[in-house]
Amino acid sequence: MQYENRLPEEGINVTRVHPLKQFLLLVIGALVLVVSLVVVLQVSGGWLAKRVPFDFELKVIEELDIEFGHNKQHPQMVTYLNELAQRVAIHMSVPDDMRFQVHYNEDDVFNAFATIGGNLMFYKGLLEDMPDENALAMVMAHEIAHVLHRDPVGALGGGVASTLALLALTGGAGSSMAGSMLSAGSVTSIQFTRGMEEAADEEALAALNALYGHLNGTSALFEMFSDARGPSRRSEQVLERFLSTHPRDQDRVSAVAQRAQAEGWSVEGALTPLPEGFKDWL
């Protein structure tokens, strides 16, 4: 038998696909994989965090030793806010082991938020624009609902899980970074999803109707939020609908009317004024 060593054909080891296209496909595939992993870990981390006993949240807050607001300088405001929280919470399904602590911050910030351990923060910038107690009670019930739904610890747990995943992929020091997430800055800047915000609104509306016998004041509250943000162009409204963590103010006004009609609740009724001296307490 005779054998012949033939030369290979030209170009058999050269791809017909452009190298930049291959690189782009690899980058897109890697990004999809990383984003999918982060989303899965964030959702699962949040789900697991909500199963942590509420007592553990209290211990975490005690360990962090965060100074919330300016309570000592404004004892009358803090007392009133906590009394209102108790009146609202009576009409909500609060577990026996859960408690709330309302804090007052004299910074001129138009905001209120809930964080782990049942801590609620109300800023002067928001309170000084409150037209009546009904509107304030709506905000209070909304923040209490976040705690009831375990949204703060869920958001924090999901954030820690996704951060650990990213740092593991990039070779960072995961444990130290995750620990730094449990700092005062992170605990007081937790962001909730739109679904969480809508669920908190629904729970708050039920509590408000039970407390006052009507929902008057809620629509005015959301209109006040809209005025504080200022007018927006149509393009901005479209982006807000899809990208914002909160429902649009006008959508929340519509949701109040729809819920009231579905439940047979009244949207009219006497508004409860804020206590005398409220402006001075600010």
C-alpha positions in Angstrom: 0.0 0.0 0.0 1.1 3.5 -0.7 0.5 6.5 1.5 0.7 10.2 0.7 0.9 13.1 3.1 -1.4 15.7 1.6 -1.3 19.3 2.5 -4.4 20.7 4.4 -6.7 23.0 2.6 -6.0 26.7 3.0 -8.1 28.5 5.7 -9.6 25.5 7.5 -8.4 26.9 10.9 -9.7 30.4 10.2 -13.3 31.3 11.1 -15.6 32.9 8.6 -17.2 35.0 11.4 -15.6 38.4 12.1 -13.6 38.4 15.4 -15.4 41.5 16.6 -18.8 39.8 16.1 -17.5 36.8 18.1 -16.3 39.1 20.9 -19.7 40.9 20.9 -21.6 37.6 21.2 -19.4 36.5 24.1 -19.9 39.8 25.9 -23.6 39.7 25.4 -23.8 36.1 26.6 -21.7 36.9 29.7 -23.9 39.9 30.5 -27.1 37.9 30.2 -25.6 35.2 32.5 -24.5 37.7 35.1 -27.8 39.7 35.1 -29.8 36.5 35.3 -27.7 35.2 38.2 -28.0 38.6 40.1 -31.8 38.7 39.5 -32.3 35.1 40.7 -30.1 35.7 43.8 -31.8 39.0 44.6 -35.2 37.5 44.4 -34.3 34.4 46.4 -32.2 36.5 48.9 -35.2 38.7 49.5 -37.5 35.8 49.9 -35.3 34.1 52.4 -34.7 37.4 54.3 -38.4 37.8 54.8 -38.4 34.5 56.7 -36.0 35.8 59.2 -37.7 36.5 62.6 -38.5 40.1 63.3 -36.5 39.9 66.5 -33.4 39.4 64.4 -34.1 42.7 62.7 -34.2 44.4 66.1 -30.9 42.9 67.0 -29.3 44.1 63.8 -30.5 47.6 64.4 -29.2 47.5 67.9 -25.8 46.3 66.7 -25.6 49.1 64.1 -26.5 51.7 66.7 -27.9 54.1 64.1 -29.0 57.6 65.2 -32.3 58.2 63.5 -33.2 61.8 63.1 -33.4 64.5 65.7 -35.9 63.0 68.2 -34.4 64.6 71.3 -34.8 68.1 70.0 -38.4 67.6 69.0 -40.1 65.5 71.7 -43.6 66.8 71.0 -43.5 65.9 67.3 -42.0 62.5 68.0 -44.7 61.7 70.6 -47.5 62.8 68.2 -46.1 60.8 65.3 -45.8 57.6 67.4 -49.3 58.1 68.8 -50.7 58.4 65.3 -48.8 55.3 64.3 -50.4 53.4 67.1 -53.9 54.6 66.1 -53.3 53.5 62.5 -51.7 50.2 63.4 -54.8 49.1 65.4 -56.6 48.7 62.1 -53.8 46.7 60.5 -52.9 43.0 61.1 -49.8 43.7 63.2 -48.2 40.5 64.7 -47.7 40.5 68.5 -43.9 40.5 68.2 -43.7 43.5 65.8 -43.3 47.1 66.9 -42.8 50.4 65.3 -40.7 53.5 66.2 -41.3 56.7 64.4 -38.4 59.2 64.1 -38.4 62.9 63.1 -35.6 64.4 61.0 -35.5 68.2 60.8 -33.8 68.2 57.4 -35.8 69.9 54.6 -36.3 66.7 52.6 -39.6 65.8 51.0 -39.6 62.2 52.1 -40.6 59.5 54.5 -39.3 55.9 54.6 -39.4 52.6 56.5 -36.4 50.5 57.3 -35.5 47.3 59.2 -36.5 46.9 62.8 -39.8 48.7 62.4 -38.2 52.2 62.2 -40.1 54.9 60.3 -38.5 58.2 59.4 -40.4 61.4 58.6 -38.7 64.5 57.4 -39.6 68.1 58.1 -39.8 68.8 54.3 -42.7 66.4 54.0 -44.5 67.2 57.3 -44.6 71.0 56.8 -46.6 70.5 53.6 -49.2 68.1 55.2 -52.7 69.7 54.8 -54.4 67.5 57.5 -54.1 64.4 59.6 -55.8 62.2 57.1 -53.0 62.8 54.6 -50.4 62.2 57.2 -52.1 59.0 58.4 -52.1 57.7 54.8 -48.3 58.1 54.6 -48.0 56.6 58.1 -50.1 53.6 57.1 -48.2 53.2 53.9 -44.8 53.0 55.7 -46.2 50.6 58.4 -47.5 48.4 55.6 -43.9 48.1 54.3 -42.8 46.8 57.7 -45.8 44.4 57.8 -44.9 43.0 54.4 -41.2 42.7 55.5 -40.2 44.8 52.5 -37.2 46.5 54.2 -35.5 43.3 55.2 -36.4 41.7 51.9 -34.9 44.5 49.9 -31.8 44.5 52.0 -31.4 40.7 51.9 -31.8 40.7 48.1 -29.2 43.5 47.8 -26.7 41.6 49.9 -27.2 38.4 47.9 -26.8 40.1 44.6 -23.7 42.0 45.8 -22.1 38.8 46.9 -22.8 37.3 43.5 -21.2 40.2 41.7 -18.2 40.2 43.9 -17.7 36.5 43.7 -17.7 36.8 39.9 -15.3 39.7 39.9 -13.0 38.3 42.6 -13.8 41.0 45.1 -13.8 40.5 48.9 -17.5 39.5 49.2 -17.8 39.2 52.9 -16.4 42.7 53.6 -18.5 44.3 51.0 -21.7 42.6 52.1 -21.0 43.7 55.6 -20.5 47.3 54.5 -24.0 47.1 53.0 -25.4 46.8 56.5 -24.3 50.4 57.3 -26.3 53.4 58.2 -26.3 54.7 54.7 -27.6 51.5 53.2 -30.2 50.8 55.9 -31.6 54.3 55.4 -31.7 54.3 51.6 -33.5 51.0 50.9 -35.5 51.1 47.7 -38.7 49.1 47.1 -40.2 47.8 43.9 -43.3 49.2 42.4 -45.2 46.0 43.4 -44.2 46.6 47.0 -45.4 50.2 46.8 -48.8 49.3 45.3 -49.3 46.6 47.9 -48.5 49.1 50.7 -51.0 51.6 49.2 -53.7 49.0 49.2 -53.1 48.1 52.8 -52.9 51.7 53.8 -56.2 52.6 52.2 -58.0 49.9 54.1 -56.5 51.1 57.4 -57.4 54.7 56.6 -61.0 53.9 55.8 -61.2 51.9 59.1 -59.7 54.8 61.1 -61.7 57.7 59.6 -64.6 56.0 57.9 -63.7 57.4 54.5 -60.8 58.0 52.1 -61.0 61.8 51.8 -57.5 63.3 51.8 -55.7 60.5 50.0 -56.1 61.9 46.5 -55.1 65.3 47.7 -51.9 63.7 49.1 -50.9 62.2 45.8 -51.7 65.4 44.0 -49.4 67.2 46.5 -46.6 64.7 45.6 -47.2 65.5 41.9 -47.0 69.3 42.6 -43.8 68.8 44.6 -42.2 67.0 41.6 -43.3 69.7 39.2 -44.7 69.4 35.7 -43.3 66.7 33.4 -43.3 66.2 29.7 -45.2 63.4 28.1 -41.9 61.5 27.4 -40.9 61.8 31.0 -44.3 60.4 32.1 -43.9 57.4 29.9 -40.4 56.7 31.3 -41.7 57.2 34.8 -44.5 54.6 34.2 -41.9 52.0 33.2 -38.8 52.9 35.2 -39.9 54.5 38.5 -40.1 52.3 41.6 -43.3 54.2 42.7 -46.5 54.2 40.7 -47.3 57.5 39.0 -49.2 60.0 41.2 -52.1 60.1 38.8 -52.2 56.3 38.7 -52.4 56.3 42.5 -55.3 58.8 42.5 -57.1 56.6 40.1 -56.4 53.5 42.2 -58.0 55.3 45.2 -61.2 55.9 43.3 -61.3 52.3 41.9 -60.7 50.8 45.3 -63.3 52.9 46.9 -65.9 52.0 44.3 -65.0 48.3 44.5 -65.3 48.2 48.4 -68.1 50.7 48.7 -66.0 53.1 50.6 -66.7 56.9 50.7 -64.2 59.3 49.3 -65.9 62.2 51.1 -65.9 63.0 54.7 -64.7 65.5 57.4 -61.0 66.0 57.4 -59.2 65.8 60.8 -57.0 68.8 61.3 -53.4 68.5 62.5 -52.9 69.3 66.3 -52.5 72.9 67.4 -48.8 73.7 67.6 -47.9 71.2 64.8 -46.1 73.9 62.9 -44.2 74.9 66.0 -43.2 71.3 66.7 -41.5 71.2 63.3 
